[in-house]
Amino acid sequence: MTVLHDFKATALDGREVSLADYAGDVVLVVNTASQCGFTPQLAGLEALHEAYRDRGFAVLGFPCNQFGGQEPGTEEEIGAFCRKNYGVTFPMFAKIDVNGSGEHPLYAWLKSEKGGLLGARIKWNFTKFLVGRDGTVLGRYTPNTDPADLAGDVEKALGDQ
């Protein structure tokens, strides 16, 4: 059985990161964009990350430029924008595709685990996937789901350590 921990991704600084580093944690995987109407959700995602990280929770941001060209910057520009404007401290990764022939393997797997209204396709920026401590996908949330509205599901997934 495939789980989150089987994947690798490139961090904004170019390092390859094994998602096995998050084994035992609850993780929220989000495709982000700096010039989207949902971009202010970065503040809410950071608030979730801050509130629960000491209990084994992490938000993982994956910038994507596939929706309206809303993430045109370089990795360096993306990181600087997220830190300066929204105080982002959660891990951000290099820009990826989440749909199509060049989609990142992580997103191919996430979509196969939890389809959405468009079947396996990601509809827009800020689609969110909640992954449990065991690395399995617990839920998929639409772009217009406010990060604060996920607190209950995050709490439930964290459970008692």
N, C-alpha and C positions, 0 to 999 in steps of 0.2 A: 504494500500500500504506500502510495506517495504522500508525503507530508511537507509542510513548509520548510522544514529543516533539510530537505534534500536539495534545495536550490542555492545558487550563488548569485550575487549581483554586484555591480560596480558602484562604489560610493562616489559622491561628488568629487572627491579628491583623487579619484582614479584607482583607489585600492580595491582589490577583489574581496568581497565580504561573503563568508559562508553564513547562510541564514540558520545554520545549526547553532550559531552563537545565541540564538533566541530560543533554543530548546528549553522547555519548562516555563516559558513566558507566554502570556496572552499578548497577541500582536494585532494591531489594526493596520492593514495595508491600504494605502490611498494613492490614487493617481492624481497628481497635483498640477497646477498651472498658475503662473504668476499674473496673467492678464485676463482672468476669468471673473465672471460675476460671483462665483463661489470662492474666490481667492481669500476673502476675509475669514473663511473657515479655518485657515491656517492658525489663527489665534485660538479658536476653539479646540483644534487638534492639539496645540501646544498645552492648553489648559488640561485636557485629558491626560496627556503624557506626564505633565507635572504632578497631577493629582494621584496617579496610580503607579508611577514608575517604581517607587519603593516597594510595591507589592508584586512586582514582576510583570509590568505592562510596558509595552513600547508601541509607539506609532512609527511606521516606516513610510516615508514619502517617496513616491516615484514620479518625477516630473515627466510630462508627456505633451508633445506638440501636435497630436493628431486631431484635436478638436478646435477648429477655427484658428489654428496657428497661435494659440494663446500661451505658448511657452517657447518663445523664439530665442531666449538667451543661452549663453554658454553655461556650463556647470558652475563656473566661478560666479557669474552674474546671478544665477538662480540662488545659490547659497547666500550671497551677500543680500539679495532682495529679501529672502525669507527671514534672515537674522535681523536685518535693519527694521523692516516694516512690521514683523509679527513676532519677533523674539524667539524664533524657532530654534530649539535645541535638540529636537528628536532627529534620528538619523534620516538623512536625505540621500538619495541615490542618483546616479547619472540618468539622464533623459533616456526614456525607452518608448517603444511602441507597445500598446496594450491590445491592439486589434490588427488583423491582417497577417500577411505572409512573414513580416518581420517582427511579429509580437514576441515579447520576452517569454521564455518558457514558464516563468512564475505565473504570468497572467493567463497563459494557455491553461495551466492547471487550475488556477483560482476559478476561472470561468467554467471549466468542466465540472467543478465541485458544486458551484452555485450559479445557475443560469439566472438571467434577469428577464425583464420585459422584452428585450430584444434577443432572447435566446442566450447564446454564449457571448454575444458582443457587449462591450462596454459602451454605454450610451453617451457619457460625457465625462468631463473632469470631475474629480472628487467622488467617484464611486468608491465605496469602502467595503473591505472584507475583514470580518473579525475571525481571528484564528485562535483556537484554544491552546492550552499548555501542551497538549499532545501533538500539535501541529496540524490538526484537521480544521477545515473551514466550518465555523459555527453559523455565520450569517453574512448576508450581502445587503448593503444599504445604498439607496439612491443618492445621487449628487445633492439633492435638496434636503437630505437628512442632516440636521444640525448636529455637530459633534456632541453637544451637551445632551442630546436625546439618546446618545449611546451609553451614557453612564450606567444605567441599570443593567444593560447587557454585559458591559465590561465588569461590573461588580459580580454578576452571576458567574461569568467565566473565570474570574479570579478565585471565587469561592474561598475556602479555607486552605491555606498552604499547608 
